[in-house]
Amino acid sequence: MFRGRLLVVALAYLLSGAAWLSLPPIAHAQSILSGGRIADIRVEGTQRIEAATVRSYMRVNPGDPFDPVRLDDSLKNLFATGLFADVRLERDGDTLVVVVAENPIVNRIAFEGNDRIDDDTLAQEIELRPRVVFTRTKVQSDTQRILEIYRRSGRFAATVEPKVIQLEQNRVDLAFEINEGPLTSIRSINFIGNREYSDSTLRDEVTTVEASFWNFFTSADTYDPDRLTFDRELLRRFYLNEGYADFRVVSVVAELTPDQQDFIVTFTVEEGPRYRFGKIGLQTGLRNLDPEVLRGEVTTEEGEWYDAGEVDTTIEALTDAVGNLGYAFVDIRPRVERDRDNLTIDIVYDIQEGPKVFVERIDIEGNTRTLDRVIRREFQIVEGDAFNTSKLRRSRQRVQNLGFFKTVTVDNEQGSAPDRTIVKVAVEEQSTGDVTFGAGFSSANGPIGNIGIRERNLLGRGQELRLGFTLAGQATELDFSFTEPYFLGRNLAAGVDLYRITSDREDESSYEEERLGGSLRGGFNITEELRNVVRYTLENRKITDIDSDASLLVRSEEGTTLRSGISNELTYDTRDSRFDPHEGFISSLRTEVFGLGGDVSFLRGIVSAGYYHPVFEEWTVSVRGSGGSMVGIGEDTLISDRFFKGGGDPRGFEYGGIGPRDRNTNDALGGKNFYTGTVELAFPLDLPFDLDIRGRLFTDIGAAWGFDDNSIPVDVEDSSAPRVTVGTGLSWNSPFGPVEVDLGLAVIKEDFDETEIFSFSFGTQF
């Protein structure tokens, strides 16, 4: 048997190439099986590798018999090292001779013909490196990897041919000759079997898009098999959320066009019937838990269309609610019963006690720069705590919200005992420092330019340092800030701000203002949604360049004043996103007391709230409002401390266009009181260009009024009557930055108000 196996191995490597031909001829191939014991082991053919290294892989030693099985295992071990192109065993008397041909060493790796993907990117993806052992298997693997990279970038017709250049001292240069080929785009996306939803609707649900001239900012119009696999799952989720519980994707076929330039993608689907929710039940095996107290957490309702997403939402809500009641180990599973005759799905949420598992250890990897404690302090569980899936999910979101990491994955695996688990946290760091140059235009402030330097994770400690300079048509600002998110190791964000701001108020109030100051602040979370921030501010303010024909009230404030005060802001926020909310509620209460030294004394309070509710897919109704009031403490309030409304809040009026105004000079004087409100419907625009443009319809209401009676004779126009605006607008998250356009018509206003119909803003960073 051993003789036959040796002949097979010898024949295979005889056909493998020149490495076999470089070995000396076999003189005693038959005598290796003739019995006896090994007196010595001699290694031949090595150049870089020590003979002792070769012997270490042998399964036989001097004194052992010439055992065919152990000799065969030795041969396999030597080949498995990857160090040798060929290995042969011979017998010279009682000496075992191991004849090897070493694999060469890679001297240099080069890429030729790659214009779209640079050398550094390709070098990071392949396994071979200079000064490592060269093998044909690694070359084939690296060739396939390079092809895969090009296919993912949309160049499905790319070819890669490796070239090996033999050098002296058993070294090789390796060159990958690349023909990148043209981009392989998606010419069309078709659907077969869809009766309830049109092709255009389903195209909006998948990430792959058809190639068009306006899609030059995306690569989603190129062929990618992995993306199509993801699109299958997106279609399945869409139909399950719409009630089609029997839906399935039969096939996804991508065919090359006859000109070999593009693909035609065809999804074949089976929609099946649409189901409604049937009976919704709750049951539990947990002691002293009445399931009916959890009924309010159930978002699925009998008679509504079946929605798999709502089932998942209910399970998460029930898990959190049961956990808050003190049950740390919970397993909630929906028991589904499908009635195909009546097209209903009954669901019983079964709440049972889960396995008692405790956190043994939290391991963090991937944070080469960020300190472990910066990540650990965002976790709501620590070593020794009961394992809680909802807390782990929230912890992962808190780490992601830091903005320090491109990806954050949190998994758990079996610990040292059945009731122990190890939490594995893997992060991929991203750049947290940036230098930005910005440009834009606003109808309220004119042209805008800014330069900013920001580091959000200073020295890996999670601290934030920012220096910014903004130059606009109506204002100039230079500011510096530093924030320590966990001051003295506690849940307290402490920071300092320094700033210098100059504002041109000539148009609305006939003066210019310069503010130079700073503040100390501290903020802490009372609960997950409730946060409090306390701030002390010291500011020197100068009113200059007052027009000769300005209001007497404005001219009376010329000069310098020092402000010193403290403020407190309490914010409750349950929105799903701070930047583009679709659901949730936010409210805040801000109170300010100035007069702790300085030249001015007043008390000011501002309250605001907003509610966001989705009405259809991607359609959101929001109701927002705010109000404020101030009063001088032993003195009159100053114009520059009062409320100026307009300029977008509400829309349809210029900045300072609402509020008390000098009848003779038309200068805005600011109001001691204000209120604003907005009802808005935001919706996506299904444009044929696949642009992220949203439209909105809105109604704004607002007023600013009140001023101090004083000895200066001024004829002031003032009214607390509501002003009402109706309008429409567009917002576009363009590749160049956010663009906002609004058309607002003031349908109810006062004669002395200053209005504007069109407002526009655009900005970007590069």
Secondary structure, 3 states (H helix, E strand, C coil): CHHHHHHHHHHHHHCCCHHHHCCCCCCCCHHHHCCCECCEEEEECCCCCCHHHHHHCCCCCCCCECCHHHHHHHHHHHHHCCCEEEEEEEEECCEEEEEEEECCEEEEEEEECCCCCCHHHHHHHCCCCCCCECCHHHHHHHHHHHHHHHHHCCCCCCEEEEEEEEECCCEEEEEEEEECCCCCEEEEEEEECCCCCCHHHHHHHCCCCCCCHHHCCCCCCECCHHHHHHHHHHHHHHHHHCCCCCCEEEEEEEEECCCCCEEEEEEEEECCCCCEEEEEEEEECCCCCCHHHHHHHCCCCCCCECCHHHHHHHHHHHHHHHHHCCCCCEEEEEEEEEECCCCEEEEEEEEEECCCCEEEEEEEECCCCCCHHHHHCCCCCCCCCECCHHHHHHHHHHHHHCCCEEEEEEEEEECCCCCEEEEEEEEEECCCEEEEEEEEEECCCEEEEEEEEEEEEECCCCEEEEEEEEEECCEEEEEEEEEECCHHHCCCEEEEEEEEEEEEEHHHHCEEEEEEEEEEEEEEECCCCEEEEEEEEEEEEEEECCCCCCCHHHHCCCEEEEEEEEEEEEEEECCCCCCCCCCEEEEEEEEEEECCCCCCCEEEEEEEEEEEEEEECCEEEEEEEEEEEEEECCCCCCHHHCECECCCCCCCECCCCECCEECCCCCECCECEEEEEEEEEEEECCCCCCCCEEEEEEEEEEEEECCCCCCCCCCEECCCCCEEEEEEEEEEEECCEEEEEEEEEEEECCCCCCECCEEEEEEEEC
